Amino acid sequence: MSDYRIFANHAHLFPKNTKPNGDIDCLKNLLDKCEIEGAVCFSPFRHQMDMYAHTTGQNPCEWIADALKNEPNLIGFGTVDFDKKDLKDQVKKIKALGLYGIKIHPAAQELKIDSPELFEVYEEAEKQELFISFHTGLHWHRISDYQMLLFDEVAYNFPELRFSMEHIGGYSFFREALLIMNNNSRSEIPHVYAGWTSIAMETDELGNTRQGAWSLTDDDLCTLVHQAGYKTSIFGLDTPYKGIEQTQQAIERIKNLPITEEAKRGILGENLKRVLFG
């Protein structure tokens, strides 16, 4: 049994017979094998539900709320359908369903971070005290829509909105992500968080350790903790895109970093519990 009570962010959850290894049973098996007590689960986007005949037309937020209703160690985040006009009502429904936050992927959803539509969602999410997890870093969409410095505009305009920058900008944008963390570190209540998700180093064809598009070095992570403090860093899974072995390696990496035990416990669960549950 692990000495760490791990509570992780960023588990993508899908209905059975859709995404390989993406259903709730697969997730629970991974959590058990990796000694993780609980996790935040993201609902699919509407277009992902509509890819399959048996889930077409289902509301993703209603689906995940129902899927998790008897799972006390799993909590849900909803998604917003930006093709519809009732954006504020969708955010209110996410809250009413008992979900704790919203997953937004600006590149995959082809959204501009500082657009009026997204500002409408941020405003209501702030009122409803919902946490937002953003994808950050490369994802094959026009970079001007989701360049890192736009997240500082979100933090500036919505000072009580709590959100995480998942992947912490990745290899290309880590310094900008760190800048945003530091620029907002004097808030009385922390509201900008670094998502330690899918940031592993990679190995090239000759066996050399290299940085991939989302990789961050140990020095990057320790610098983040030193400059921004450890209380705004949260560990994420990125299942089913990352499996059991990758998750175990990520946990061991955090445990072996030259940072305090208090910092390790915070990153592996205590920080996320505090921001979601108080």
Secondary structure, 3 states (H helix, E strand, C coil): CCCCCEEEEEEECCCCCCCCCCCHHHHHHHHHHCCEEEEEEECCCHHHHCCCCCCCCCCHHHHHHHHCCCCCCEEEEECCCCCCCCHHHHHHHHHHCCCCEEEECCCCCCCCCCCHHHHHHHHHHHHHCCEEEEECCCCCCCHHHHCCCHHHHHHHHCCCCCEEEEHHHHHHHHHHHHHHHHHCCCCCCCCEEEEECCCCCEECCCCCEECCCCCCCHHHHHHHHHHHCHHHEEEEEEECCCCHHHHHHHHHHHHCCCCCHHHHHHHHHHHHHHHHHC
